[in-house]
Amino acid sequence: MSKISAEMCMVKNELRRSGLPTRGVLAQEYRKMNFEQEKRWYQIKKKAHNRVEELAKAFPYAFGEYKRCKHDAEFIEQLTRREVMA
């Protein structure tokens, strides 16, 4: 599962819990609503984003973070080998 899909699932669950509609979870749909609903939607979105970032830091194997970090480490290692040989 990617970070974006996990974040969208969290947003939808929080919207359902707070009683807001989940039909259009994009910002454009919520800009048509009143200020309080738009404010609540923004808070839910921010909370979900922060939670996904916390989970990605706590569990590096989730969301493919470990693979990305491993690839970055291998790339840096190859660069340092080239610089030493040059």
N, C-alpha and C positions, 0 to 999 in steps of 0.2 A: 504494500500500500504506500502510495506516495504521500508526501507532506500535504499537498493540496487536497487530495481526497480525504485524508484524515481530518483536516481543518474544516472542510465542507460538511462532513458528517457531524462534527462537534457543533457547528453553527446550526445545522438543521435540528439537532436534538435540543439545543438551548432555545431555539425559536419555538419549537413545539411545547417545551416546558413553560415558557413565558406566555404562551397563548397567541403568539404572532403567526401569521400564515407563512407557510414554507413554499408556496407556489413559485415565487421568483426570488431566489436568494441573492440575486445581483443587486448592486447598489441602486441601479436605475429604477427598480421596482419599488424600493423603499423611499425614494425621493418623492414619490407621488403621495406618500402618506403624511400624517401629521408629524409635528416636530418630536413629540414624545416617543412615537414608534420608531422614527428614524434614529433618535438618540439611543434607544434601547438596542436597536439592531447593530449600531456601531460598537456599543459596549460588548455585545455578544461576540461580534467578529474579532475585536481586539483580544478578548479573553481567550477565544479559541486559538488564535494565532500564537499568543504567549504560551499557552499550554502545549501546543505542538512543538514549539521550540524547546521548552523544558524537557519534554519527552525525548526529543532528538538528542539532547545533551546527555540525558540520563541513560539512554539505551542506544549506544552508537550503532548497534546492529539493525535497529529499526529504520525504516525509510531509506535504506541503502546508504546511510551515512558511513558505515564502516568500510564498505567497498570504495566509496569516494575517497575517504581518508587514506586507505591502503594504496589506491592508485596515485594519489598525490605524493605519498611518501616514496613510492617507487620512482615516480618522475623526478623528484628532487634528488634521489640517490643516483639516478642515471646522469643527471646534470652535473653533480659533484664529481662523478667518475670521469666525465668528459673533461672537466676543468683540470683535474689532477693529471690526466694523460696529456693535455695540451701544453 
